[in-house]
Structures are given as C-alpha cells and as structure tokens.
Amino acid sequence: MTIQQELEKLIKDEVLVEIEDYIDELFEIVASKKEDENTKEELSQMQEMKKDFEEMLTDLQNGEIDEDECKEIIDEINEMRREDLED
C-alpha cells in the first residue's frame, strides 16, 4: 500500500466517519434546542473541516499530493486525534 493509499484509507475509513458522527451529535444538540453560540460555531467548523478532507480526497485521487505531503498530513491527523483523546 502506498502512502497515498494509506492516507486515503485513513481519511475515508476513520477521519470522515469521526467528523460525521460528531456533526450528527451537534445537530442533535441543535434539534433539542439546547445549543448555544459555541455549538453553532463548532458545527460550522466541523462542516468546513469535512469539506476540506473531502477536497483532500479528490486531490489524492488526482495524484496531486506527493509522498512527503501525505506523510505530513498523516502526522497532523494523528496529532489532532491524540489531542482530542487528551481533552
């Protein structure tokens, strides 16, 4: 498996799934009318992040991200996930 394929799999199978689950949770908060401005802002940020990762997938599929960039992105994703676990 190339590093590009590894990144694609990570984004598709883990990152986007986690983002979509979190967006669903935020929508549930909004639907229950218990949201505040922070919830709305968080929802907006997560939707933007999802869009960014979807665009990244397109770039990967078009061969526009080289191995070094893939490695950096994987490292950044892993760091973000570690930070989330610490919170």
C-alpha positions, 0 to 999 in steps of 0.5 A: 500500500502506498502512502497515498493509499494509506492516507486515503484509507485513513481519511475515508475509513476513520477521519470522515466517519469521526467528523460525521458522527460528531456533526450528527451529535451537534445537530442533535444538540441543535434539534433539542434546542439546547445549543448555544453560540459555541455549538453553532460555531463548532458545527460550522467548523466541523462542516468546513473541516469535512469539506476540506478532507473531502477536497483532500480526497479528490486531490489524492485521487488526482495524484496531486499530493506527493509522498512527503505531503501525505506523510505530513498530513498523516502526522497532523491527523494523528496529532489532532486525534491524540489531542482530542483523546487528551481533552 
